[in-house]
Amino acid sequence: MVFHPQLGQLIDLARSFADTTIILNHLGGLIGIGGYAGRQNEALEVLRSGLRELARCPNVLVKLGGLGMFLRGSPLLMREPEASTEEIAAEWGPLVHFALDTFGPSRCMFESNFPVDSGTCSYRRLWNVFKRLSQRYSSRERRSLFAQTAARAYRLEAFAAQ
């Protein structure tokens, strides 16, 4: 795992080891607390720029998740009552769709970051958010997001063919 300020180092690593599959965890580790609190636009631009460069490295795949972590500084964290799938999808959607537009569904996979993400939503709600966010994609692209990209990345041949 890296955080968004470290993406430049990951880009160098991905270019230096172009034959090695690299999986970017938690969509690049956007930080929104501490020294990054109140600087969300700046942090997002660093993240988007890093994702654009990483997308040029065909050996890099992206795990779409980890967005409910406290490090992000979301107002949905520890909210009572728990945020709805619609609210969570509205907050996470722009970044998830940016990554999908940048890498394509065949290089992205949804991921759970439980129990860490439980501060934002339940496990069931998390996957319902992913279903909501993937509605605009074809059934083939959704299969990639929910299973095939991960099966290919982790060499689970029995699942990759499904």
Phi and psi in radians as a Rosetta constraint file:
Dihedral C 1 N 2 CA 2 C 2 CIRCULARHARMONIC -2.181 0.35
Dihedral N 2 CA 2 C 2 N 3 CIRCULARHARMONIC 2.846 0.35
Dihedral C 2 N 3 CA 3 C 3 CIRCULARHARMONIC -1.849 0.35
Dihedral N 3 CA 3 C 3 N 4 CIRCULARHARMONIC 2.816 0.35
Dihedral C 3 N 4 CA 4 C 4 CIRCULARHARMONIC -0.933 0.35
Dihedral N 4 CA 4 C 4 N 5 CIRCULARHARMONIC -0.599 0.35
Dihedral C 4 N 5 CA 5 C 5 CIRCULARHARMONIC -1.206 0.35
Dihedral N 5 CA 5 C 5 N 6 CIRCULARHARMONIC -0.210 0.35
Dihedral C 5 N 6 CA 6 C 6 CIRCULARHARMONIC -1.725 0.35
Dihedral N 6 CA 6 C 6 N 7 CIRCULARHARMONIC 0.049 0.35
Dihedral C 6 N 7 CA 7 C 7 CIRCULARHARMONIC -1.069 0.35
Dihedral N 7 CA 7 C 7 N 8 CIRCULARHARMONIC -0.584 0.35
Dihedral C 7 N 8 CA 8 C 8 CIRCULARHARMONIC -1.029 0.35
Dihedral N 8 CA 8 C 8 N 9 CIRCULARHARMONIC -0.703 0.35
Dihedral C 8 N 9 CA 9 C 9 CIRCULARHARMONIC -1.170 0.35
Dihedral N 9 CA 9 C 9 N 10 CIRCULARHARMONIC -0.664 0.35
Dihedral C 9 N 10 CA 10 C 10 CIRCULARHARMONIC -1.173 0.35
Dihedral N 10 CA 10 C 10 N 11 CIRCULARHARMONIC -0.644 0.35
Dihedral C 10 N 11 CA 11 C 11 CIRCULARHARMONIC -1.053 0.35
Dihedral N 11 CA 11 C 11 N 12 CIRCULARHARMONIC -0.814 0.35
Dihedral C 11 N 12 CA 12 C 12 CIRCULARHARMONIC -1.048 0.35
Dihedral N 12 CA 12 C 12 N 13 CIRCULARHARMONIC -0.751 0.35
Dihedral C 12 N 13 CA 13 C 13 CIRCULARHARMONIC -1.100 0.35
Dihedral N 13 CA 13 C 13 N 14 CIRCULARHARMONIC -0.797 0.35
Dihedral C 13 N 14 CA 14 C 14 CIRCULARHARMONIC -1.090 0.35
Dihedral N 14 CA 14 C 14 N 15 CIRCULARHARMONIC -0.664 0.35
Dihedral C 14 N 15 CA 15 C 15 CIRCULARHARMONIC -1.246 0.35
Dihedral N 15 CA 15 C 15 N 16 CIRCULARHARMONIC -0.630 0.35
Dihedral C 15 N 16 CA 16 C 16 CIRCULARHARMONIC -1.267 0.35
Dihedral N 16 CA 16 C 16 N 17 CIRCULARHARMONIC -0.464 0.35
Dihedral C 16 N 17 CA 17 C 17 CIRCULARHARMONIC -2.177 0.35
Dihedral N 17 CA 17 C 17 N 18 CIRCULARHARMONIC 1.046 0.35
Dihedral C 17 N 18 CA 18 C 18 CIRCULARHARMONIC -1.108 0.35
Dihedral N 18 CA 18 C 18 N 19 CIRCULARHARMONIC -0.325 0.35
Dihedral C 18 N 19 CA 19 C 19 CIRCULARHARMONIC -1.606 0.35
Dihedral N 19 CA 19 C 19 N 20 CIRCULARHARMONIC 0.015 0.35
Dihedral C 19 N 20 CA 20 C 20 CIRCULARHARMONIC -1.852 0.35
Dihedral N 20 CA 20 C 20 N 21 CIRCULARHARMONIC 2.233 0.35
Dihedral C 20 N 21 CA 21 C 21 CIRCULARHARMONIC -1.241 0.35
Dihedral N 21 CA 21 C 21 N 22 CIRCULARHARMONIC 2.283 0.35
Dihedral C 21 N 22 CA 22 C 22 CIRCULARHARMONIC -2.104 0.35
Dihedral N 22 CA 22 C 22 N 23 CIRCULARHARMONIC 2.301 0.35
Dihedral C 22 N 23 CA 23 C 23 CIRCULARHARMONIC -1.955 0.35
Dihedral N 23 CA 23 C 23 N 24 CIRCULARHARMONIC 1.976 0.35
Dihedral C 23 N 24 CA 24 C 24 CIRCULARHARMONIC -1.353 0.35
Dihedral N 24 CA 24 C 24 N 25 CIRCULARHARMONIC 2.040 0.35
Dihedral C 24 N 25 CA 25 C 25 CIRCULARHARMONIC -1.505 0.35
Dihedral N 25 CA 25 C 25 N 26 CIRCULARHARMONIC 2.654 0.35
Dihedral C 25 N 26 CA 26 C 26 CIRCULARHARMONIC 0.884 0.35
Dihedral N 26 CA 26 C 26 N 27 CIRCULARHARMONIC 0.662 0.35
Dihedral C 26 N 27 CA 27 C 27 CIRCULARHARMONIC 0.924 0.35
Dihedral N 27 CA 27 C 27 N 28 CIRCULARHARMONIC 0.563 0.35
Dihedral C 27 N 28 CA 28 C 28 CIRCULARHARMONIC 1.638 0.35
Dihedral N 28 CA 28 C 28 N 29 CIRCULARHARMONIC 0.068 0.35
Dihedral C 28 N 29 CA 29 C 29 CIRCULARHARMONIC 1.117 0.35
Dihedral N 29 CA 29 C 29 N 30 CIRCULARHARMONIC 0.935 0.35
Dihedral C 29 N 30 CA 30 C 30 CIRCULARHARMONIC -1.089 0.35
Dihedral N 30 CA 30 C 30 N 31 CIRCULARHARMONIC 2.190 0.35
Dihedral C 30 N 31 CA 31 C 31 CIRCULARHARMONIC -1.804 0.35
Dihedral N 31 CA 31 C 31 N 32 CIRCULARHARMONIC 2.353 0.35
Dihedral C 31 N 32 CA 32 C 32 CIRCULARHARMONIC -2.314 0.35
Dihedral N 32 CA 32 C 32 N 33 CIRCULARHARMONIC 0.308 0.35
Dihedral C 32 N 33 CA 33 C 33 CIRCULARHARMONIC -2.172 0.35
Dihedral N 33 CA 33 C 33 N 34 CIRCULARHARMONIC 3.107 0.35
Dihedral C 33 N 34 CA 34 C 34 CIRCULARHARMONIC 1.048 0.35
Dihedral N 34 CA 34 C 34 N 35 CIRCULARHARMONIC -2.285 0.35
Dihedral C 34 N 35 CA 35 C 35 CIRCULARHARMONIC -1.141 0.35
Dihedral N 35 CA 35 C 35 N 36 CIRCULARHARMONIC -0.222 0.35
Dihedral C 35 N 36 CA 36 C 36 CIRCULARHARMONIC -1.738 0.35
Dihedral N 36 CA 36 C 36 N 37 CIRCULARHARMONIC -0.084 0.35
Dihedral C 36 N 37 CA 37 C 37 CIRCULARHARMONIC -1.078 0.35
Dihedral N 37 CA 37 C 37 N 38 CIRCULARHARMONIC 2.356 0.35
Dihedral C 37 N 38 CA 38 C 38 CIRCULARHARMONIC 1.347 0.35
Dihedral N 38 CA 38 C 38 N 39 CIRCULARHARMONIC 0.063 0.35
Dihedral C 38 N 39 CA 39 C 39 CIRCULARHARMONIC -2.122 0.35
Dihedral N 39 CA 39 C 39 N 40 CIRCULARHARMONIC 0.614 0.35
Dihedral C 39 N 40 CA 40 C 40 CIRCULARHARMONIC -1.063 0.35
Dihedral N 40 CA 40 C 40 N 41 CIRCULARHARMONIC -0.738 0.35
Dihedral C 40 N 41 CA 41 C 41 CIRCULARHARMONIC -1.086 0.35
Dihedral N 41 CA 41 C 41 N 42 CIRCULARHARMONIC -0.725 0.35
Dihedral C 41 N 42 CA 42 C 42 CIRCULARHARMONIC -1.120 0.35
Dihedral N 42 CA 42 C 42 N 43 CIRCULARHARMONIC -0.801 0.35
Dihedral C 42 N 43 CA 43 C 43 CIRCULARHARMONIC -1.100 0.35
Dihedral N 43 CA 43 C 43 N 44 CIRCULARHARMONIC -0.730 0.35
Dihedral C 43 N 44 CA 44 C 44 CIRCULARHARMONIC -1.111 0.35
Dihedral N 44 CA 44 C 44 N 45 CIRCULARHARMONIC -0.657 0.35
Dihedral C 44 N 45 CA 45 C 45 CIRCULARHARMONIC -1.185 0.35
Dihedral N 45 CA 45 C 45 N 46 CIRCULARHARMONIC -0.686 0.35
Dihedral C 45 N 46 CA 46 C 46 CIRCULARHARMONIC -1.078 0.35
Dihedral N 46 CA 46 C 46 N 47 CIRCULARHARMONIC -0.774 0.35
Dihedral C 46 N 47 CA 47 C 47 CIRCULARHARMONIC -1.110 0.35
Dihedral N 47 CA 47 C 47 N 48 CIRCULARHARMONIC -0.854 0.35
Dihedral C 47 N 48 CA 48 C 48 CIRCULARHARMONIC -1.058 0.35
Dihedral N 48 CA 48 C 48 N 49 CIRCULARHARMONIC -0.745 0.35
Dihedral C 48 N 49 CA 49 C 49 CIRCULARHARMONIC -1.076 0.35
Dihedral N 49 CA 49 C 49 N 50 CIRCULARHARMONIC -0.772 0.35
Dihedral C 49 N 50 CA 50 C 50 CIRCULARHARMONIC -1.111 0.35
Dihedral N 50 CA 50 C 50 N 51 CIRCULARHARMONIC -0.721 0.35
Dihedral C 50 N 51 CA 51 C 51 CIRCULARHARMONIC -1.118 0.35
Dihedral N 51 CA 51 C 51 N 52 CIRCULARHARMONIC -0.683 0.35
Dihedral C 51 N 52 CA 52 C 52 CIRCULARHARMONIC -1.050 0.35
Dihedral N 52 CA 52 C 52 N 53 CIRCULARHARMONIC -0.780 0.35
Dihedral C 52 N 53 CA 53 C 53 CIRCULARHARMONIC -1.178 0.35
Dihedral N 53 CA 53 C 53 N 54 CIRCULARHARMONIC -0.740 0.35
Dihedral C 53 N 54 CA 54 C 54 CIRCULARHARMONIC -1.105 0.35
Dihedral N 54 CA 54 C 54 N 55 CIRCULARHARMONIC -0.591 0.35
Dihedral C 54 N 55 CA 55 C 55 CIRCULARHARMONIC -1.104 0.35
Dihedral N 55 CA 55 C 55 N 56 CIRCULARHARMONIC -0.390 0.35
Dihedral C 55 N 56 CA 56 C 56 CIRCULARHARMONIC -1.326 0.35
Dihedral N 56 CA 56 C 56 N 57 CIRCULARHARMONIC -0.155 0.35
Dihedral C 56 N 57 CA 57 C 57 CIRCULARHARMONIC -1.755 0.35
Dihedral N 57 CA 57 C 57 N 58 CIRCULARHARMONIC 1.817 0.35
Dihedral C 57 N 58 CA 58 C 58 CIRCULARHARMONIC -1.117 0.35
Dihedral N 58 CA 58 C 58 N 59 CIRCULARHARMONIC -0.211 0.35
Dihedral C 58 N 59 CA 59 C 59 CIRCULARHARMONIC -1.488 0.35
Dihedral N 59 CA 59 C 59 N 60 CIRCULARHARMONIC 0.008 0.35
Dihedral C 59 N 60 CA 60 C 60 CIRCULARHARMONIC -1.815 0.35
Dihedral N 60 CA 60 C 60 N 61 CIRCULARHARMONIC 2.259 0.35
Dihedral C 60 N 61 CA 61 C 61 CIRCULARHARMONIC -1.993 0.35
Dihedral N 61 CA 61 C 61 N 62 CIRCULARHARMONIC 2.818 0.35
Dihedral C 61 N 62 CA 62 C 62 CIRCULARHARMONIC -2.218 0.35
Dihedral N 62 CA 62 C 62 N 63 CIRCULARHARMONIC 2.293 0.35
Dihedral C 62 N 63 CA 63 C 63 CIRCULARHARMONIC -1.621 0.35
Dihedral N 63 CA 63 C 63 N 64 CIRCULARHARMONIC 2.118 0.35
Dihedral C 63 N 64 CA 64 C 64 CIRCULARHARMONIC -1.614 0.35
Dihedral N 64 CA 64 C 64 N 65 CIRCULARHARMONIC 1.764 0.35
Dihedral C 64 N 65 CA 65 C 65 CIRCULARHARMONIC 2.997 0.35
Dihedral N 65 CA 65 C 65 N 66 CIRCULARHARMONIC -2.936 0.35
Dihedral C 65 N 66 CA 66 C 66 CIRCULARHARMONIC 1.249 0.35
Dihedral N 66 CA 66 C 66 N 67 CIRCULARHARMONIC 0.248 0.35
Dihedral C 66 N 67 CA 67 C 67 CIRCULARHARMONIC -1.461 0.35
Dihedral N 67 CA 67 C 67 N 68 CIRCULARHARMONIC -0.138 0.35
Dihedral C 67 N 68 CA 68 C 68 CIRCULARHARMONIC -1.664 0.35
Dihedral N 68 CA 68 C 68 N 69 CIRCULARHARMONIC 0.096 0.35
Dihedral C 68 N 69 CA 69 C 69 CIRCULARHARMONIC -1.219 0.35
Dihedral N 69 CA 69 C 69 N 70 CIRCULARHARMONIC 2.643 0.35
Dihedral C 69 N 70 CA 70 C 70 CIRCULARHARMONIC -1.078 0.35
Dihedral N 70 CA 70 C 70 N 71 CIRCULARHARMONIC -0.470 0.35
Dihedral C 70 N 71 CA 71 C 71 CIRCULARHARMONIC -1.073 0.35
Dihedral N 71 CA 71 C 71 N 72 CIRCULARHARMONIC -0.417 0.35
Dihedral C 71 N 72 CA 72 C 72 CIRCULARHARMONIC -1.309 0.35
Dihedral N 72 CA 72 C 72 N 73 CIRCULARHARMONIC -0.443 0.35
Dihedral C 72 N 73 CA 73 C 73 CIRCULARHARMONIC 1.318 0.35
Dihedral N 73 CA 73 C 73 N 74 CIRCULARHARMONIC 0.532 0.35
Dihedral C 73 N 74 CA 74 C 74 CIRCULARHARMONIC -1.252 0.35
Dihedral N 74 CA 74 C 74 N 75 CIRCULARHARMONIC 2.463 0.35
Dihedral C 74 N 75 CA 75 C 75 CIRCULARHARMONIC -1.198 0.35
Dihedral N 75 CA 75 C 75 N 76 CIRCULARHARMONIC -0.195 0.35
Dihedral C 75 N 76 CA 76 C 76 CIRCULARHARMONIC -1.427 0.35
Dihedral N 76 CA 76 C 76 N 77 CIRCULARHARMONIC -0.242 0.35
Dihedral C 76 N 77 CA 77 C 77 CIRCULARHARMONIC -1.113 0.35
Dihedral N 77 CA 77 C 77 N 78 CIRCULARHARMONIC 2.247 0.35
Dihedral C 77 N 78 CA 78 C 78 CIRCULARHARMONIC 1.028 0.35
Dihedral N 78 CA 78 C 78 N 79 CIRCULARHARMONIC 0.420 0.35
Dihedral C 78 N 79 CA 79 C 79 CIRCULARHARMONIC -1.322 0.35
Dihedral N 79 CA 79 C 79 N 80 CIRCULARHARMONIC 2.465 0.35
Dihedral C 79 N 80 CA 80 C 80 CIRCULARHARMONIC -2.110 0.35
Dihedral N 80 CA 80 C 80 N 81 CIRCULARHARMONIC 2.157 0.35
Dihedral C 80 N 81 CA 81 C 81 CIRCULARHARMONIC -1.269 0.35
Dihedral N 81 CA 81 C 81 N 82 CIRCULARHARMONIC 2.868 0.35
Dihedral C 81 N 82 CA 82 C 82 CIRCULARHARMONIC -0.960 0.35
Dihedral N 82 CA 82 C 82 N 83 CIRCULARHARMONIC 2.467 0.35
Dihedral C 82 N 83 CA 83 C 83 CIRCULARHARMONIC -1.047 0.35
Dihedral N 83 CA 83 C 83 N 84 CIRCULARHARMONIC 2.588 0.35
Dihedral C 83 N 84 CA 84 C 84 CIRCULARHARMONIC -1.349 0.35
Dihedral N 84 CA 84 C 84 N 85 CIRCULARHARMONIC 2.874 0.35
Dihedral C 84 N 85 CA 85 C 85 CIRCULARHARMONIC -1.046 0.35
Dihedral N 85 CA 85 C 85 N 86 CIRCULARHARMONIC -0.632 0.35
Dihedral C 85 N 86 CA 86 C 86 CIRCULARHARMONIC -1.118 0.35
Dihedral N 86 CA 86 C 86 N 87 CIRCULARHARMONIC -0.768 0.35
Dihedral C 86 N 87 CA 87 C 87 CIRCULARHARMONIC -1.138 0.35
Dihedral N 87 CA 87 C 87 N 88 CIRCULARHARMONIC -0.764 0.35
Dihedral C 87 N 88 CA 88 C 88 CIRCULARHARMONIC -1.152 0.35
Dihedral N 88 CA 88 C 88 N 89 CIRCULARHARMONIC -0.775 0.35
Dihedral C 88 N 89 CA 89 C 89 CIRCULARHARMONIC -1.072 0.35
Dihedral N 89 CA 89 C 89 N 90 CIRCULARHARMONIC -0.650 0.35
Dihedral C 89 N 90 CA 90 C 90 CIRCULARHARMONIC -1.136 0.35
Dihedral N 90 CA 90 C 90 N 91 CIRCULARHARMONIC -0.662 0.35
Dihedral C 90 N 91 CA 91 C 91 CIRCULARHARMONIC -1.304 0.35
Dihedral N 91 CA 91 C 91 N 92 CIRCULARHARMONIC -0.770 0.35
Dihedral C 91 N 92 CA 92 C 92 CIRCULARHARMONIC -1.469 0.35
Dihedral N 92 CA 92 C 92 N 93 CIRCULARHARMONIC -0.444 0.35
Dihedral C 92 N 93 CA 93 C 93 CIRCULARHARMONIC -0.926 0.35
Dihedral N 93 CA 93 C 93 N 94 CIRCULARHARMONIC -0.860 0.35
Dihedral C 93 N 94 CA 94 C 94 CIRCULARHARMONIC -0.997 0.35
Dihedral N 94 CA 94 C 94 N 95 CIRCULARHARMONIC -0.710 0.35
Dihedral C 94 N 95 CA 95 C 95 CIRCULARHARMONIC -1.288 0.35
Dihedral N 95 CA 95 C 95 N 96 CIRCULARHARMONIC -0.736 0.35
Dihedral C 95 N 96 CA 96 C 96 CIRCULARHARMONIC -1.078 0.35
Dihedral N 96 CA 96 C 96 N 97 CIRCULARHARMONIC -0.799 0.35
Dihedral C 96 N 97 CA 97 C 97 CIRCULARHARMONIC -1.193 0.35
Dihedral N 97 CA 97 C 97 N 98 CIRCULARHARMONIC -0.598 0.35
Dihedral C 97 N 98 CA 98 C 98 CIRCULARHARMONIC -1.057 0.35
Dihedral N 98 CA 98 C 98 N 99 CIRCULARHARMONIC -0.817 0.35
Dihedral C 98 N 99 CA 99 C 99 CIRCULARHARMONIC -1.100 0.35
Dihedral N 99 CA 99 C 99 N 100 CIRCULARHARMONIC -0.731 0.35
Dihedral C 99 N 100 CA 100 C 100 CIRCULARHARMONIC -1.149 0.35
Dihedral N 100 CA 100 C 100 N 101 CIRCULARHARMONIC -0.692 0.35
Dihedral C 100 N 101 CA 101 C 101 CIRCULARHARMONIC -1.187 0.35
Dihedral N 101 CA 101 C 101 N 102 CIRCULARHARMONIC -0.569 0.35
Dihedral C 101 N 102 CA 102 C 102 CIRCULARHARMONIC -1.414 0.35
Dihedral N 102 CA 102 C 102 N 103 CIRCULARHARMONIC -0.753 0.35
Dihedral C 102 N 103 CA 103 C 103 CIRCULARHARMONIC -1.723 0.35
Dihedral N 103 CA 103 C 103 N 104 CIRCULARHARMONIC -0.481 0.35
Dihedral C 103 N 104 CA 104 C 104 CIRCULARHARMONIC 1.497 0.35
Dihedral N 104 CA 104 C 104 N 105 CIRCULARHARMONIC 2.585 0.35
Dihedral C 104 N 105 CA 105 C 105 CIRCULARHARMONIC -1.037 0.35
Dihedral N 105 CA 105 C 105 N 106 CIRCULARHARMONIC -0.466 0.35
Dihedral C 105 N 106 CA 106 C 106 CIRCULARHARMONIC -1.261 0.35
Dihedral N 106 CA 106 C 106 N 107 CIRCULARHARMONIC -0.183 0.35
Dihedral C 106 N 107 CA 107 C 107 CIRCULARHARMONIC -2.018 0.35
Dihedral N 107 CA 107 C 107 N 108 CIRCULARHARMONIC 0.206 0.35
Dihedral C 107 N 108 CA 108 C 108 CIRCULARHARMONIC -2.191 0.35
Dihedral N 108 CA 108 C 108 N 109 CIRCULARHARMONIC 2.669 0.35
Dihedral C 108 N 109 CA 109 C 109 CIRCULARHARMONIC -2.562 0.35
Dihedral N 109 CA 109 C 109 N 110 CIRCULARHARMONIC 2.433 0.35
Dihedral C 109 N 110 CA 110 C 110 CIRCULARHARMONIC -1.281 0.35
Dihedral N 110 CA 110 C 110 N 111 CIRCULARHARMONIC 2.585 0.35
Dihedral C 110 N 111 CA 111 C 111 CIRCULARHARMONIC -2.481 0.35
Dihedral N 111 CA 111 C 111 N 112 CIRCULARHARMONIC 2.624 0.35
Dihedral C 111 N 112 CA 112 C 112 CIRCULARHARMONIC -1.672 0.35
Dihedral N 112 CA 112 C 112 N 113 CIRCULARHARMONIC 2.494 0.35
Dihedral C 112 N 113 CA 113 C 113 CIRCULARHARMONIC -2.159 0.35
Dihedral N 113 CA 113 C 113 N 114 CIRCULARHARMONIC 0.848 0.35
Dihedral C 113 N 114 CA 114 C 114 CIRCULARHARMONIC -1.603 0.35
Dihedral N 114 CA 114 C 114 N 115 CIRCULARHARMONIC 2.482 0.35
Dihedral C 114 N 115 CA 115 C 115 CIRCULARHARMONIC -1.600 0.35
Dihedral N 115 CA 115 C 115 N 116 CIRCULARHARMONIC -0.022 0.35
Dihedral C 115 N 116 CA 116 C 116 CIRCULARHARMONIC -1.019 0.35
Dihedral N 116 CA 116 C 116 N 117 CIRCULARHARMONIC -0.751 0.35
Dihedral C 116 N 117 CA 117 C 117 CIRCULARHARMONIC -1.233 0.35
Dihedral N 117 CA 117 C 117 N 118 CIRCULARHARMONIC -0.130 0.35
Dihedral C 117 N 118 CA 118 C 118 CIRCULARHARMONIC -1.139 0.35
Dihedral N 118 CA 118 C 118 N 119 CIRCULARHARMONIC -0.225 0.35
Dihedral C 118 N 119 CA 119 C 119 CIRCULARHARMONIC -1.227 0.35
Dihedral N 119 CA 119 C 119 N 120 CIRCULARHARMONIC -0.279 0.35
Dihedral C 119 N 120 CA 120 C 120 CIRCULARHARMONIC -1.891 0.35
Dihedral N 120 CA 120 C 120 N 121 CIRCULARHARMONIC -0.681 0.35
Dihedral C 120 N 121 CA 121 C 121 CIRCULARHARMONIC -2.801 0.35
Dihedral N 121 CA 121 C 121 N 122 CIRCULARHARMONIC 2.887 0.35
Dihedral C 121 N 122 CA 122 C 122 CIRCULARHARMONIC -1.293 0.35
Dihedral N 122 CA 122 C 122 N 123 CIRCULARHARMONIC 2.868 0.35
Dihedral C 122 N 123 CA 123 C 123 CIRCULARHARMONIC -1.045 0.35
Dihedral N 123 CA 123 C 123 N 124 CIRCULARHARMONIC -0.807 0.35
Dihedral C 123 N 124 CA 124 C 124 CIRCULARHARMONIC -1.050 0.35
Dihedral N 124 CA 124 C 124 N 125 CIRCULARHARMONIC -0.786 0.35
Dihedral C 124 N 125 CA 125 C 125 CIRCULARHARMONIC -1.116 0.35
Dihedral N 125 CA 125 C 125 N 126 CIRCULARHARMONIC -0.665 0.35
Dihedral C 125 N 126 CA 126 C 126 CIRCULARHARMONIC -0.964 0.35
Dihedral N 126 CA 126 C 126 N 127 CIRCULARHARMONIC -0.882 0.35
Dihedral C 126 N 127 CA 127 C 127 CIRCULARHARMONIC -1.204 0.35
Dihedral N 127 CA 127 C 127 N 128 CIRCULARHARMONIC -0.511 0.35
Dihedral C 127 N 128 CA 128 C 128 CIRCULARHARMONIC -1.220 0.35
Dihedral N 128 CA 128 C 128 N 129 CIRCULARHARMONIC -0.567 0.35
Dihedral C 128 N 129 CA 129 C 129 CIRCULARHARMONIC -1.110 0.35
Dihedral N 129 CA 129 C 129 N 130 CIRCULARHARMONIC -0.782 0.35
Dihedral C 129 N 130 CA 130 C 130 CIRCULARHARMONIC -1.091 0.35
Dihedral N 130 CA 130 C 130 N 131 CIRCULARHARMONIC -0.687 0.35
Dihedral C 130 N 131 CA 131 C 131 CIRCULARHARMONIC -1.063 0.35
Dihedral N 131 CA 131 C 131 N 132 CIRCULARHARMONIC -0.767 0.35
Dihedral C 131 N 132 CA 132 C 132 CIRCULARHARMONIC -1.106 0.35
Dihedral N 132 CA 132 C 132 N 133 CIRCULARHARMONIC -0.783 0.35
Dihedral C 132 N 133 CA 133 C 133 CIRCULARHARMONIC -1.172 0.35
Dihedral N 133 CA 133 C 133 N 134 CIRCULARHARMONIC -0.441 0.35
Dihedral C 133 N 134 CA 134 C 134 CIRCULARHARMONIC -1.626 0.35
Dihedral N 134 CA 134 C 134 N 135 CIRCULARHARMONIC 0.026 0.35
Dihedral C 134 N 135 CA 135 C 135 CIRCULARHARMONIC -1.028 0.35
Dihedral N 135 CA 135 C 135 N 136 CIRCULARHARMONIC -0.516 0.35
Dihedral C 135 N 136 CA 136 C 136 CIRCULARHARMONIC -1.349 0.35
Dihedral N 136 CA 136 C 136 N 137 CIRCULARHARMONIC -0.126 0.35
Dihedral C 136 N 137 CA 137 C 137 CIRCULARHARMONIC -1.737 0.35
Dihedral N 137 CA 137 C 137 N 138 CIRCULARHARMONIC 2.771 0.35
Dihedral C 137 N 138 CA 138 C 138 CIRCULARHARMONIC -1.203 0.35
Dihedral N 138 CA 138 C 138 N 139 CIRCULARHARMONIC 2.888 0.35
Dihedral C 138 N 139 CA 139 C 139 CIRCULARHARMONIC -1.092 0.35
Dihedral N 139 CA 139 C 139 N 140 CIRCULARHARMONIC -0.623 0.35
Dihedral C 139 N 140 CA 140 C 140 CIRCULARHARMONIC -1.116 0.35
Dihedral N 140 CA 140 C 140 N 141 CIRCULARHARMONIC -0.776 0.35
Dihedral C 140 N 141 CA 141 C 141 CIRCULARHARMONIC -1.143 0.35
Dihedral N 141 CA 141 C 141 N 142 CIRCULARHARMONIC -0.663 0.35
Dihedral C 141 N 142 CA 142 C 142 CIRCULARHARMONIC -1.138 0.35
Dihedral N 142 CA 142 C 142 N 143 CIRCULARHARMONIC -0.681 0.35
Dihedral C 142 N 143 CA 143 C 143 CIRCULARHARMONIC -1.056 0.35
Dihedral N 143 CA 143 C 143 N 144 CIRCULARHARMONIC -0.685 0.35
Dihedral C 143 N 144 CA 144 C 144 CIRCULARHARMONIC -1.071 0.35
Dihedral N 144 CA 144 C 144 N 145 CIRCULARHARMONIC -0.834 0.35
Dihedral C 144 N 145 CA 145 C 145 CIRCULARHARMONIC -1.128 0.35
Dihedral N 145 CA 145 C 145 N 146 CIRCULARHARMONIC -0.677 0.35
Dihedral C 145 N 146 CA 146 C 146 CIRCULARHARMONIC -1.612 0.35
Dihedral N 146 CA 146 C 146 N 147 CIRCULARHARMONIC -0.276 0.35
Dihedral C 146 N 147 CA 147 C 147 CIRCULARHARMONIC -2.687 0.35
Dihedral N 147 CA 147 C 147 N 148 CIRCULARHARMONIC -0.917 0.35
Dihedral C 147 N 148 CA 148 C 148 CIRCULARHARMONIC -1.169 0.35
Dihedral N 148 CA 148 C 148 N 149 CIRCULARHARMONIC -0.672 0.35
Dihedral C 148 N 149 CA 149 C 149 CIRCULARHARMONIC -1.088 0.35
Dihedral N 149 CA 149 C 149 N 150 CIRCULARHARMONIC -0.773 0.35
Dihedral C 149 N 150 CA 150 C 150 CIRCULARHARMONIC -1.134 0.35
Dihedral N 150 CA 150 C 150 N 151 CIRCULARHARMONIC -0.743 0.35
Dihedral C 150 N 151 CA 151 C 151 CIRCULARHARMONIC -1.058 0.35
Dihedral N 151 CA 151 C 151 N 152 CIRCULARHARMONIC -0.726 0.35
Dihedral C 151 N 152 CA 152 C 152 CIRCULARHARMONIC -1.182 0.35
Dihedral N 152 CA 152 C 152 N 153 CIRCULARHARMONIC -0.801 0.35
Dihedral C 152 N 153 CA 153 C 153 CIRCULARHARMONIC -1.110 0.35
Dihedral N 153 CA 153 C 153 N 154 CIRCULARHARMONIC -0.667 0.35
Dihedral C 153 N 154 CA 154 C 154 CIRCULARHARMONIC -1.734 0.35
Dihedral N 154 CA 154 C 154 N 155 CIRCULARHARMONIC 0.210 0.35
Dihedral C 154 N 155 CA 155 C 155 CIRCULARHARMONIC 0.969 0.35
Dihedral N 155 CA 155 C 155 N 156 CIRCULARHARMONIC 0.831 0.35
Dihedral C 155 N 156 CA 156 C 156 CIRCULARHARMONIC -1.764 0.35
Dihedral N 156 CA 156 C 156 N 157 CIRCULARHARMONIC 1.243 0.35
Dihedral C 156 N 157 CA 157 C 157 CIRCULARHARMONIC -0.910 0.35
Dihedral N 157 CA 157 C 157 N 158 CIRCULARHARMONIC -0.646 0.35
Dihedral C 157 N 158 CA 158 C 158 CIRCULARHARMONIC -1.080 0.35
Dihedral N 158 CA 158 C 158 N 159 CIRCULARHARMONIC -0.520 0.35
Dihedral C 158 N 159 CA 159 C 159 CIRCULARHARMONIC -1.629 0.35
Dihedral N 159 CA 159 C 159 N 160 CIRCULARHARMONIC -0.458 0.35
Dihedral C 159 N 160 CA 160 C 160 CIRCULARHARMONIC -1.091 0.35
Dihedral N 160 CA 160 C 160 N 161 CIRCULARHARMONIC -0.554 0.35
Dihedral C 160 N 161 CA 161 C 161 CIRCULARHARMONIC -1.373 0.35
Dihedral N 161 CA 161 C 161 N 162 CIRCULARHARMONIC -0.266 0.35
